[in-house]
Amino acid sequence: MVRSRTVTAVVGLVGSLLVSALLWWYFDTVAFFLFVPFVPFLFRRGEPDEPVRECPACGFRTTDDAYEYCPRDGTKLE
């Protein structure tokens, strides 16, 4: 299944190419405007399929399976 970030990037790329083609047709000059939406990739958080475990005492959060206990206070992660 295609993720929303991929769909956003494809729609942005197709849209920018369409705008470039329309400007080329209207002004009869080469002008390419490629606005690739990088925002979803830059501000990416953990994958939705990854379980997030949290320390009930201090709020430390991780998706890494290597952590069984909180590195700050030693409390077992939930």
PDB file of N, CA, C and O in Angstrom:
ATOM      1  N   MET A   1       0.833  -1.176   0.000  1.00  0.00           N
ATOM      2  CA  MET A   1       0.000   0.000   0.000  1.00  0.00           C
ATOM      3  C   MET A   1       0.885   1.249   0.000  1.00  0.00           C
ATOM      4  O   MET A   1       1.910   1.289   0.681  1.00  0.00           O
ATOM      5  N   VAL A   2       0.497   2.240  -0.745  1.00  0.00           N
ATOM      6  CA  VAL A   2       1.276   3.467  -0.871  1.00  0.00           C
ATOM      7  C   VAL A   2       1.010   4.349   0.347  1.00  0.00           C
ATOM      8  O   VAL A   2      -0.141   4.561   0.728  1.00  0.00           O
ATOM      9  N   ARG A   3       2.065   4.851   0.943  1.00  0.00           N
ATOM     10  CA  ARG A   3       1.938   5.703   2.118  1.00  0.00           C
ATOM     11  C   ARG A   3       1.586   7.122   1.717  1.00  0.00           C
ATOM     12  O   ARG A   3       1.799   7.523   0.573  1.00  0.00           O
ATOM     13  N   SER A   4       1.047   7.879   2.660  1.00  0.00           N
ATOM     14  CA  SER A   4       0.597   9.241   2.376  1.00  0.00           C
ATOM     15  C   SER A   4       1.757  10.150   1.993  1.00  0.00           C
ATOM     16  O   SER A   4       1.571  11.072   1.198  1.00  0.00           O
ATOM     17  N   ARG A   5       2.951   9.916   2.537  1.00  0.00           N
ATOM     18  CA  ARG A   5       4.102  10.740   2.172  1.00  0.00           C
ATOM     19  C   ARG A   5       4.463  10.554   0.709  1.00  0.00           C
ATOM     20  O   ARG A   5       4.792  11.518   0.018  1.00  0.00           O
ATOM     21  N   THR A   6       4.403   9.310   0.233  1.00  0.00           N
ATOM     22  CA  THR A   6       4.712   9.027  -1.160  1.00  0.00           C
ATOM     23  C   THR A   6       3.672   9.664  -2.067  1.00  0.00           C
ATOM     24  O   THR A   6       4.012  10.246  -3.096  1.00  0.00           O
ATOM     25  N   VAL A   7       2.413   9.555  -1.688  1.00  0.00           N
ATOM     26  CA  VAL A   7       1.342  10.158  -2.477  1.00  0.00           C
ATOM     27  C   VAL A   7       1.520  11.672  -2.538  1.00  0.00           C
ATOM     28  O   VAL A   7       1.347  12.271  -3.599  1.00  0.00           O
ATOM     29  N   THR A   8       1.861  12.295  -1.414  1.00  0.00           N
ATOM     30  CA  THR A   8       2.079  13.741  -1.372  1.00  0.00           C
ATOM     31  C   THR A   8       3.228  14.141  -2.290  1.00  0.00           C
ATOM     32  O   THR A   8       3.120  15.128  -3.017  1.00  0.00           O
ATOM     33  N   ALA A   9       4.316  13.395  -2.268  1.00  0.00           N
ATOM     34  CA  ALA A   9       5.463  13.705  -3.119  1.00  0.00           C
ATOM     35  C   ALA A   9       5.113  13.544  -4.593  1.00  0.00           C
ATOM     36  O   ALA A   9       5.504  14.377  -5.411  1.00  0.00           O
ATOM     37  N   VAL A  10       4.391  12.497  -4.944  1.00  0.00           N
ATOM     38  CA  VAL A  10       4.017  12.264  -6.346  1.00  0.00           C
ATOM     39  C   VAL A  10       3.060  13.347  -6.827  1.00  0.00           C
ATOM     40  O   VAL A  10       3.217  13.858  -7.936  1.00  0.00           O
ATOM     41  N   VAL A  11       2.073  13.704  -6.013  1.00  0.00           N
ATOM     42  CA  VAL A  11       1.124  14.753  -6.390  1.00  0.00           C
ATOM     43  C   VAL A  11       1.849  16.087  -6.560  1.00  0.00           C
ATOM     44  O   VAL A  11       1.569  16.826  -7.504  1.00  0.00           O
ATOM     45  N   GLY A  12       2.780  16.401  -5.652  1.00  0.00           N
ATOM     46  CA  GLY A  12       3.545  17.637  -5.770  1.00  0.00           C
ATOM     47  C   GLY A  12       4.400  17.666  -7.024  1.00  0.00           C
ATOM     48  O   GLY A  12       4.476  18.694  -7.696  1.00  0.00           O
ATOM     49  N   LEU A  13       5.043  16.554  -7.349  1.00  0.00           N
ATOM     50  CA  LEU A  13       5.880  16.483  -8.541  1.00  0.00           C
ATOM     51  C   LEU A  13       5.049  16.610  -9.805  1.00  0.00           C
ATOM     52  O   LEU A  13       5.416  17.354 -10.714  1.00  0.00           O
ATOM     53  N   VAL A  14       3.936  15.896  -9.875  1.00  0.00           N
ATOM     54  CA  VAL A  14       3.064  15.967 -11.050  1.00  0.00           C
ATOM     55  C   VAL A  14       2.468  17.368 -11.187  1.00  0.00           C
ATOM     56  O   VAL A  14       2.377  17.905 -12.291  1.00  0.00           O
ATOM     57  N   GLY A  15       2.066  17.952 -10.068  1.00  0.00           N
ATOM     58  CA  GLY A  15       1.508  19.302 -10.110  1.00  0.00           C
ATOM     59  C   GLY A  15       2.515  20.331 -10.592  1.00  0.00           C
ATOM     60  O   GLY A  15       2.183  21.204 -11.394  1.00  0.00           O
ATOM     61  N   SER A  16       3.758  20.230 -10.098  1.00  0.00           N
ATOM     62  CA  SER A  16       4.778  21.185 -10.519  1.00  0.00           C
ATOM     63  C   SER A  16       5.140  21.002 -11.988  1.00  0.00           C
ATOM     64  O   SER A  16       5.403  21.983 -12.683  1.00  0.00           O
ATOM     65  N   LEU A  17       5.158  19.766 -12.469  1.00  0.00           N
ATOM     66  CA  LEU A  17       5.416  19.547 -13.894  1.00  0.00           C
ATOM     67  C   LEU A  17       4.272  20.077 -14.748  1.00  0.00           C
ATOM     68  O   LEU A  17       4.504  20.589 -15.843  1.00  0.00           O
ATOM     69  N   LEU A  18       3.047  19.961 -14.263  1.00  0.00           N
ATOM     70  CA  LEU A  18       1.887  20.499 -14.980  1.00  0.00           C
ATOM     71  C   LEU A  18       1.952  22.021 -15.059  1.00  0.00           C
ATOM     72  O   LEU A  18       1.683  22.596 -16.113  1.00  0.00           O
ATOM     73  N   VAL A  19       2.305  22.676 -13.956  1.00  0.00           N
ATOM     74  CA  VAL A  19       2.461  24.128 -13.961  1.00  0.00           C
ATOM     75  C   VAL A  19       3.575  24.535 -14.921  1.00  0.00           C
ATOM     76  O   VAL A  19       3.436  25.517 -15.650  1.00  0.00           O
ATOM     77  N   SER A  20       4.672  23.792 -14.927  1.00  0.00           N
ATOM     78  CA  SER A  20       5.776  24.094 -15.844  1.00  0.00           C
ATOM     79  C   SER A  20       5.332  23.957 -17.298  1.00  0.00           C
ATOM     80  O   SER A  20       5.674  24.797 -18.130  1.00  0.00           O
ATOM     81  N   ALA A  21       4.572  22.905 -17.612  1.00  0.00           N
ATOM     82  CA  ALA A  21       4.095  22.704 -18.984  1.00  0.00           C
ATOM     83  C   ALA A  21       3.120  23.808 -19.394  1.00  0.00           C
ATOM     84  O   ALA A  21       3.164  24.275 -20.532  1.00  0.00           O
ATOM     85  N   LEU A  22       2.243  24.229 -18.486  1.00  0.00           N
ATOM     86  CA  LEU A  22       1.308  25.307 -18.801  1.00  0.00           C
ATOM     87  C   LEU A  22       2.030  26.632 -19.033  1.00  0.00           C
ATOM     88  O   LEU A  22       1.678  27.381 -19.944  1.00  0.00           O
ATOM     89  N   LEU A  23       3.044  26.925 -18.205  1.00  0.00           N
ATOM     90  CA  LEU A  23       3.817  28.148 -18.406  1.00  0.00           C
ATOM     91  C   LEU A  23       4.605  28.103 -19.710  1.00  0.00           C
ATOM     92  O   LEU A  23       4.735  29.122 -20.388  1.00  0.00           O
ATOM     93  N   TRP A  24       5.127  26.948 -20.065  1.00  0.00           N
ATOM     94  CA  TRP A  24       5.844  26.807 -21.318  1.00  0.00           C
ATOM     95  C   TRP A  24       4.902  27.028 -22.494  1.00  0.00           C
ATOM     96  O   TRP A  24       5.255  27.706 -23.459  1.00  0.00           O
ATOM     97  N   TRP A  25       3.718  26.463 -22.415  1.00  0.00           N
ATOM     98  CA  TRP A  25       2.733  26.616 -23.485  1.00  0.00           C
ATOM     99  C   TRP A  25       2.263  28.067 -23.588  1.00  0.00           C
ATOM    100  O   TRP A  25       2.136  28.587 -24.697  1.00  0.00           O
ATOM    101  N   TYR A  26       2.003  28.729 -22.465  1.00  0.00           N
ATOM    102  CA  TYR A  26       1.446  30.076 -22.469  1.00  0.00           C
ATOM    103  C   TYR A  26       2.489  31.136 -22.842  1.00  0.00           C
ATOM    104  O   TYR A  26       2.200  32.022 -23.645  1.00  0.00           O
ATOM    105  N   PHE A  27       3.688  31.058 -22.273  1.00  0.00           N
ATOM    106  CA  PHE A  27       4.705  32.067 -22.514  1.00  0.00           C
ATOM    107  C   PHE A  27       5.713  31.671 -23.598  1.00  0.00           C
ATOM    108  O   PHE A  27       6.544  32.489 -23.993  1.00  0.00           O
ATOM    109  N   ASP A  28       5.648  30.442 -24.077  1.00  0.00           N
ATOM    110  CA  ASP A  28       6.536  29.925 -25.116  1.00  0.00           C
ATOM    111  C   ASP A  28       8.005  30.082 -24.731  1.00  0.00           C
ATOM    112  O   ASP A  28       8.844  30.477 -25.540  1.00  0.00           O
ATOM    113  N   THR A  29       8.281  29.764 -23.489  1.00  0.00           N
ATOM    114  CA  THR A  29       9.650  29.783 -22.999  1.00  0.00           C
ATOM    115  C   THR A  29       9.814  28.641 -22.006  1.00  0.00           C
ATOM    116  O   THR A  29       8.840  28.146 -21.439  1.00  0.00           O
ATOM    117  N   VAL A  30      11.049  28.237 -21.809  1.00  0.00           N
ATOM    118  CA  VAL A  30      11.304  27.123 -20.902  1.00  0.00           C
ATOM    119  C   VAL A  30      11.364  27.651 -19.467  1.00  0.00           C
ATOM    120  O   VAL A  30      12.192  28.499 -19.136  1.00  0.00           O
ATOM    121  N   ALA A  31      10.488  27.142 -18.643  1.00  0.00           N
ATOM    122  CA  ALA A  31      10.477  27.503 -17.223  1.00  0.00           C
ATOM    123  C   ALA A  31      10.033  26.269 -16.447  1.00  0.00           C
ATOM    124  O   ALA A  31       8.895  25.821 -16.588  1.00  0.00           O
ATOM    125  N   PHE A  32      10.915  25.725 -15.638  1.00  0.00           N
ATOM    126  CA  PHE A  32      10.572  24.544 -14.866  1.00  0.00           C
ATOM    127  C   PHE A  32      10.500  24.897 -13.393  1.00  0.00           C
ATOM    128  O   PHE A  32      11.458  25.403 -12.810  1.00  0.00           O
ATOM    129  N   PHE A  33       9.379  24.628 -12.819  1.00  0.00           N
ATOM    130  CA  PHE A  33       9.165  24.844 -11.392  1.00  0.00           C
ATOM    131  C   PHE A  33       8.926  23.481 -10.751  1.00  0.00           C
ATOM    132  O   PHE A  33       7.839  22.914 -10.857  1.00  0.00           O
ATOM    133  N   LEU A  34       9.925  22.980 -10.105  1.00  0.00           N
ATOM    134  CA  LEU A  34       9.812  21.685  -9.446  1.00  0.00           C
ATOM    135  C   LEU A  34       9.736  21.912  -7.946  1.00  0.00           C
ATOM    136  O   LEU A  34      10.752  22.133  -7.287  1.00  0.00           O
ATOM    137  N   PHE A  35       8.535  21.856  -7.420  1.00  0.00           N
ATOM    138  CA  PHE A  35       8.313  21.993  -5.987  1.00  0.00           C
ATOM    139  C   PHE A  35       8.013  20.622  -5.423  1.00  0.00           C
ATOM    140  O   PHE A  35       6.864  20.181  -5.423  1.00  0.00           O
ATOM    141  N   VAL A  36       9.024  19.960  -4.951  1.00  0.00           N
ATOM    142  CA  VAL A  36       8.842  18.638  -4.372  1.00  0.00           C
ATOM    143  C   VAL A  36       8.615  18.833  -2.877  1.00  0.00           C
ATOM    144  O   VAL A  36       9.460  19.398  -2.183  1.00  0.00           O
ATOM    145  N   PRO A  37       7.492  18.374  -2.395  1.00  0.00           N
ATOM    146  CA  PRO A  37       7.180  18.605  -0.970  1.00  0.00           C
ATOM    147  C   PRO A  37       8.007  17.706  -0.057  1.00  0.00           C
ATOM    148  O   PRO A  37       7.664  16.543   0.154  1.00  0.00           O
ATOM    149  N   PHE A  38       9.096  18.250   0.481  1.00  0.00           N
ATOM    150  CA  PHE A  38       9.962  17.489   1.371  1.00  0.00           C
ATOM    151  C   PHE A  38       9.501  17.532   2.819  1.00  0.00           C
ATOM    152  O   PHE A  38      10.037  16.802   3.653  1.00  0.00           O
ATOM    153  N   VAL A  39       8.534  18.359   3.133  1.00  0.00           N
ATOM    154  CA  VAL A  39       8.112  18.544   4.515  1.00  0.00           C
ATOM    155  C   VAL A  39       7.725  17.223   5.190  1.00  0.00           C
ATOM    156  O   VAL A  39       8.141  16.996   6.326  1.00  0.00           O
ATOM    157  N   PRO A  40       6.949  16.340   4.547  1.00  0.00           N
ATOM    158  CA  PRO A  40       6.628  15.084   5.234  1.00  0.00           C
ATOM    159  C   PRO A  40       7.849  14.219   5.521  1.00  0.00           C
ATOM    160  O   PRO A  40       7.844  13.454   6.486  1.00  0.00           O
ATOM    161  N   PHE A  41       8.896  14.323   4.703  1.00  0.00           N
ATOM    162  CA  PHE A  41      10.086  13.513   4.914  1.00  0.00           C
ATOM    163  C   PHE A  41      11.005  14.121   5.976  1.00  0.00           C
ATOM    164  O   PHE A  41      11.651  13.394   6.731  1.00  0.00           O
ATOM    165  N   LEU A  42      11.062  15.456   6.034  1.00  0.00           N
ATOM    166  CA  LEU A  42      11.952  16.105   6.981  1.00  0.00           C
ATOM    167  C   LEU A  42      11.467  15.994   8.422  1.00  0.00           C
ATOM    168  O   LEU A  42      12.268  15.841   9.344  1.00  0.00           O
ATOM    169  N   PHE A  43      10.164  16.070   8.610  1.00  0.00           N
ATOM    170  CA  PHE A  43       9.604  16.045   9.949  1.00  0.00           C
ATOM    171  C   PHE A  43       8.996  14.689  10.277  1.00  0.00           C
ATOM    172  O   PHE A  43       7.988  14.604  10.979  1.00  0.00           O
ATOM    173  N   ARG A  44       9.601  13.652   9.775  1.00  0.00           N
ATOM    174  CA  ARG A  44       9.109  12.297   9.936  1.00  0.00           C
ATOM    175  C   ARG A  44       9.350  11.807  11.353  1.00  0.00           C
ATOM    176  O   ARG A  44      10.438  11.965  11.907  1.00  0.00           O
ATOM    177  N   ARG A  45       8.338  11.224  11.914  1.00  0.00           N
ATOM    178  CA  ARG A  45       8.461  10.616  13.241  1.00  0.00           C
ATOM    179  C   ARG A  45       8.559   9.112  13.068  1.00  0.00           C
ATOM    180  O   ARG A  45       8.782   8.631  11.957  1.00  0.00           O
ATOM    181  N   GLY A  46       8.397   8.373  14.133  1.00  0.00           N
ATOM    182  CA  GLY A  46       8.452   6.915  14.055  1.00  0.00           C
ATOM    183  C   GLY A  46       7.353   6.365  13.163  1.00  0.00           C
ATOM    184  O   GLY A  46       6.290   6.970  13.029  1.00  0.00           O
ATOM    185  N   GLU A  47       7.609   5.239  12.569  1.00  0.00           N
ATOM    186  CA  GLU A  47       6.626   4.595  11.716  1.00  0.00           C
ATOM    187  C   GLU A  47       5.394   4.211  12.539  1.00  0.00           C
ATOM    188  O   GLU A  47       5.529   3.862  13.712  1.00  0.00           O
ATOM    189  N   PRO A  48       4.210   4.269  11.954  1.00  0.00           N
ATOM    190  CA  PRO A  48       3.006   3.937  12.719  1.00  0.00           C
ATOM    191  C   PRO A  48       2.951   2.473  13.154  1.00  0.00           C
ATOM    192  O   PRO A  48       2.256   2.140  14.114  1.00  0.00           O
ATOM    193  N   ASP A  49       3.681   1.590  12.452  1.00  0.00           N
ATOM    194  CA  ASP A  49       3.670   0.175  12.797  1.00  0.00           C
ATOM    195  C   ASP A  49       4.590  -0.140  13.971  1.00  0.00           C
ATOM    196  O   ASP A  49       4.478  -1.207  14.574  1.00  0.00           O
ATOM    197  N   GLU A  50       5.490   0.767  14.298  1.00  0.00           N
ATOM    198  CA  GLU A  50       6.444   0.538  15.368  1.00  0.00           C
ATOM    199  C   GLU A  50       5.801   0.857  16.722  1.00  0.00           C
ATOM    200  O   GLU A  50       5.241   1.939  16.899  1.00  0.00           O
ATOM    201  N   PRO A  51       5.875  -0.062  17.661  1.00  0.00           N
ATOM    202  CA  PRO A  51       5.317   0.238  18.984  1.00  0.00           C
ATOM    203  C   PRO A  51       6.210   1.220  19.746  1.00  0.00           C
ATOM    204  O   PRO A  51       7.432   1.078  19.770  1.00  0.00           O
ATOM    205  N   VAL A  52       5.591   2.193  20.351  1.00  0.00           N
ATOM    206  CA  VAL A  52       6.319   3.176  21.143  1.00  0.00           C
ATOM    207  C   VAL A  52       6.170   2.799  22.602  1.00  0.00           C
ATOM    208  O   VAL A  52       5.057   2.668  23.111  1.00  0.00           O
ATOM    209  N   ARG A  53       7.299   2.627  23.269  1.00  0.00           N
ATOM    210  CA  ARG A  53       7.274   2.305  24.695  1.00  0.00           C
ATOM    211  C   ARG A  53       7.716   3.516  25.472  1.00  0.00           C
ATOM    212  O   ARG A  53       8.588   4.270  25.038  1.00  0.00           O
ATOM    213  N   GLU A  54       7.100   3.698  26.638  1.00  0.00           N
ATOM    214  CA  GLU A  54       7.326   4.904  27.413  1.00  0.00           C
ATOM    215  C   GLU A  54       7.590   4.570  28.875  1.00  0.00           C
ATOM    216  O   GLU A  54       7.049   3.610  29.423  1.00  0.00           O
ATOM    217  N   CYS A  55       8.430   5.384  29.484  1.00  0.00           N
ATOM    218  CA  CYS A  55       8.715   5.252  30.905  1.00  0.00           C
ATOM    219  C   CYS A  55       7.612   5.960  31.685  1.00  0.00           C
ATOM    220  O   CYS A  55       7.356   7.141  31.452  1.00  0.00           O
ATOM    221  N   PRO A  56       6.958   5.259  32.601  1.00  0.00           N
ATOM    222  CA  PRO A  56       5.880   5.898  33.358  1.00  0.00           C
ATOM    223  C   PRO A  56       6.380   6.947  34.349  1.00  0.00           C
ATOM    224  O   PRO A  56       5.610   7.810  34.769  1.00  0.00           O
ATOM    225  N   ALA A  57       7.650   6.885  34.727  1.00  0.00           N
ATOM    226  CA  ALA A  57       8.172   7.821  35.716  1.00  0.00           C
ATOM    227  C   ALA A  57       8.609   9.156  35.095  1.00  0.00           C
ATOM    228  O   ALA A  57       8.249  10.220  35.599  1.00  0.00           O
ATOM    229  N   CYS A  58       9.387   9.100  34.001  1.00  0.00           N
ATOM    230  CA  CYS A  58       9.952  10.341  33.465  1.00  0.00           C
ATOM    231  C   CYS A  58       9.453  10.711  32.074  1.00  0.00           C
ATOM    232  O   CYS A  58       9.677  11.835  31.626  1.00  0.00           O
ATOM    233  N   GLY A  59       8.773   9.783  31.371  1.00  0.00           N
ATOM    234  CA  GLY A  59       8.247  10.090  30.049  1.00  0.00           C
ATOM    235  C   GLY A  59       9.189   9.783  28.900  1.00  0.00           C
ATOM    236  O   GLY A  59       8.884  10.145  27.763  1.00  0.00           O
ATOM    237  N   PHE A  60      10.331   9.127  29.144  1.00  0.00           N
ATOM    238  CA  PHE A  60      11.246   8.721  28.084  1.00  0.00           C
ATOM    239  C   PHE A  60      10.501   7.808  27.124  1.00  0.00           C
ATOM    240  O   PHE A  60       9.816   6.879  27.552  1.00  0.00           O
ATOM    241  N   ARG A  61      10.631   8.070  25.815  1.00  0.00           N
ATOM    242  CA  ARG A  61       9.937   7.269  24.797  1.00  0.00           C
ATOM    243  C   ARG A  61      10.941   6.711  23.809  1.00  0.00           C
ATOM    244  O   ARG A  61      11.922   7.372  23.467  1.00  0.00           O
ATOM    245  N   THR A  62      10.696   5.487  23.348  1.00  0.00           N
ATOM    246  CA  THR A  62      11.579   4.859  22.362  1.00  0.00           C
ATOM    247  C   THR A  62      10.794   3.853  21.530  1.00  0.00           C
ATOM    248  O   THR A  62       9.771   3.325  21.968  1.00  0.00           O
ATOM    249  N   THR A  63      11.288   3.599  20.325  1.00  0.00           N
ATOM    250  CA  THR A  63      10.765   2.535  19.476  1.00  0.00           C
ATOM    251  C   THR A  63      11.800   1.425  19.310  1.00  0.00           C
ATOM    252  O   THR A  63      11.543   0.423  18.643  1.00  0.00           O
ATOM    253  N   ASP A  64      12.966   1.609  19.919  1.00  0.00           N
ATOM    254  CA  ASP A  64      14.057   0.644  19.819  1.00  0.00           C
ATOM    255  C   ASP A  64      13.811  -0.523  20.779  1.00  0.00           C
ATOM    256  O   ASP A  64      13.565  -0.316  21.967  1.00  0.00           O
ATOM    257  N   ASP A  65      13.879  -1.743  20.256  1.00  0.00           N
ATOM    258  CA  ASP A  65      13.658  -2.936  21.078  1.00  0.00           C
ATOM    259  C   ASP A  65      14.810  -3.220  22.032  1.00  0.00           C
ATOM    260  O   ASP A  65      14.676  -4.047  22.934  1.00  0.00           O
ATOM    261  N   ALA A  66      15.935  -2.549  21.843  1.00  0.00           N
ATOM    262  CA  ALA A  66      17.089  -2.781  22.709  1.00  0.00           C
ATOM    263  C   ALA A  66      16.856  -2.249  24.119  1.00  0.00           C
ATOM    264  O   ALA A  66      17.525  -2.682  25.058  1.00  0.00           O
ATOM    265  N   TYR A  67      15.934  -1.335  24.280  1.00  0.00           N
ATOM    266  CA  TYR A  67      15.656  -0.750  25.586  1.00  0.00           C
ATOM    267  C   TYR A  67      14.547  -1.514  26.285  1.00  0.00           C
ATOM    268  O   TYR A  67      13.408  -1.531  25.819  1.00  0.00           O
ATOM    269  N   GLU A  68      14.874  -2.140  27.393  1.00  0.00           N
ATOM    270  CA  GLU A  68      13.878  -2.778  28.258  1.00  0.00           C
ATOM    271  C   GLU A  68      13.557  -1.882  29.438  1.00  0.00           C
ATOM    272  O   GLU A  68      12.441  -1.881  29.957  1.00  0.00           O
ATOM    273  N   TYR A  69      14.569  -1.111  29.856  1.00  0.00           N
ATOM    274  CA  TYR A  69      14.437  -0.234  31.016  1.00  0.00           C
ATOM    275  C   TYR A  69      14.834   1.188  30.615  1.00  0.00           C
ATOM    276  O   TYR A  69      15.606   1.385  29.677  1.00  0.00           O
ATOM    277  N   CYS A  70      14.311   2.147  31.317  1.00  0.00           N
ATOM    278  CA  CYS A  70      14.599   3.550  31.063  1.00  0.00           C
ATOM    279  C   CYS A  70      16.068   3.839  31.378  1.00  0.00           C
ATOM    280  O   CYS A  70      16.538   3.478  32.457  1.00  0.00           O
ATOM    281  N   PRO A  71      16.807   4.482  30.461  1.00  0.00           N
ATOM    282  CA  PRO A  71      18.208   4.791  30.733  1.00  0.00           C
ATOM    283  C   PRO A  71      18.380   5.915  31.757  1.00  0.00           C
ATOM    284  O   PRO A  71      19.480   6.108  32.274  1.00  0.00           O
ATOM    285  N   ARG A  72      17.338   6.641  32.048  1.00  0.00           N
ATOM    286  CA  ARG A  72      17.426   7.754  32.997  1.00  0.00           C
ATOM    287  C   ARG A  72      17.275   7.296  34.442  1.00  0.00           C
ATOM    288  O   ARG A  72      18.052   7.691  35.311  1.00  0.00           O
ATOM    289  N   ASP A  73      16.250   6.446  34.697  1.00  0.00           N
ATOM    290  CA  ASP A  73      15.998   6.065  36.092  1.00  0.00           C
ATOM    291  C   ASP A  73      15.842   4.577  36.336  1.00  0.00           C
ATOM    292  O   ASP A  73      15.620   4.163  37.474  1.00  0.00           O
ATOM    293  N   GLY A  74      15.954   3.749  35.281  1.00  0.00           N
ATOM    294  CA  GLY A  74      15.933   2.307  35.467  1.00  0.00           C
ATOM    295  C   GLY A  74      14.537   1.686  35.576  1.00  0.00           C
ATOM    296  O   GLY A  74      14.430   0.493  35.859  1.00  0.00           O
ATOM    297  N   THR A  75      13.488   2.442  35.365  1.00  0.00           N
ATOM    298  CA  THR A  75      12.130   1.927  35.432  1.00  0.00           C
ATOM    299  C   THR A  75      11.834   1.106  34.178  1.00  0.00           C
ATOM    300  O   THR A  75      12.262   1.463  33.081  1.00  0.00           O
ATOM    301  N   LYS A  76      11.096  -0.001  34.347  1.00  0.00           N
ATOM    302  CA  LYS A  76      10.728  -0.837  33.196  1.00  0.00           C
ATOM    303  C   LYS A  76       9.779  -0.073  32.280  1.00  0.00           C
ATOM    304  O   LYS A  76       8.812   0.541  32.730  1.00  0.00           O
ATOM    305  N   LEU A  77      10.079  -0.126  30.979  1.00  0.00           N
ATOM    306  CA  LEU A  77       9.261   0.581  29.993  1.00  0.00           C
ATOM    307  C   LEU A  77       7.944  -0.133  29.760  1.00  0.00           C
ATOM    308  O   LEU A  77       7.871  -1.361  29.799  1.00  0.00           O
ATOM    309  N   GLU A  78       6.921   0.642  29.521  1.00  0.00           N
ATOM    310  CA  GLU A  78       5.594   0.074  29.230  1.00  0.00           C
ATOM    311  C   GLU A  78       5.297   0.163  27.767  1.00  0.00           C
ATOM    312  O   GLU A  78       4.228  -0.262  27.327  1.00  0.00           O
TER     313      GLU A  78
END
